[in-house]
Amino acid sequence: MYLVGFLVTYRLLRLRISRGEFGKVISHQSSEKKQISNKQDGQSPIVGDFLVLDYLLLAFFSMIVGGRLGYVLFYNPGYFLAHPLAIFSPFNQSGNLVGLYGMSYHGALLGILLGSWIFLKKRGINFFAWADFVAPAVALGYFFGRVGNFLNSELYGRVTNSSWGMYFAATPLELRHPSQLYEACLEGLLLFIVLWNLRNRQFKKGVLFGIYLIGYGLLRILAEQFREPDSQIGFLWSFFTMGQLLSFFMLAIGIFLLVSKKEK
């Protein structure tokens, strides 16, 4: 599902390039880098295609590393401190192949932001102009990650008596909210529809990215009301989940971006 999300994001960004929506990103490129791009092929869409593909390959790697380390630091630091090899080893303590369990969206986001900053700085492209360009497509790509959670019967919801409650393999005797599908529809489809319709509005650089952070933060906080908290953490202050706490920080950063851009 990560690969499907990657391909969908790539196709959406190529669609934006084919519609001439890449010009705003290039217009914020440094003059020296822009001259190089012009000499290469006269600013044809090919430059944008290769740039997007290079970026997404780096972002995919950054997402995997950041998501894994984020889970280690945010969700189970005690266990991984005692078993550091488990961070990257797919084998358990008995030597059995069990795979890697645990990825954090917020860790993946931090990894992508760091990788993006390095990538864009080396190419002389404005970070916020690029973030505004990719944010709408990323939202739809995220939809498939949650579908993967659903197919794996992981990150399921809290116990419910609702008629749409479902049985999951780990808890076959309890009906639970299919919270993975709630998140797929809210943080994936709904957020994508909003951002895609706003993508060509005349915002200041970074505003659309700020809207993405706010939208995701709010929708994640809402969806987490139906999601079972991680067993090793439980509820924080008897009410909040770790995902909600991290989303509050995300929400605050998005609001700060909007306020700061408005004052300029």
Summary of the structure (lengths in Angstrom):
residues: 264
radius of gyration: 19.9
end to end distance: 40.0
largest distance: 65.3
contacts: 821
relative contact order: 0.11
helix: 67%
strand: 6%
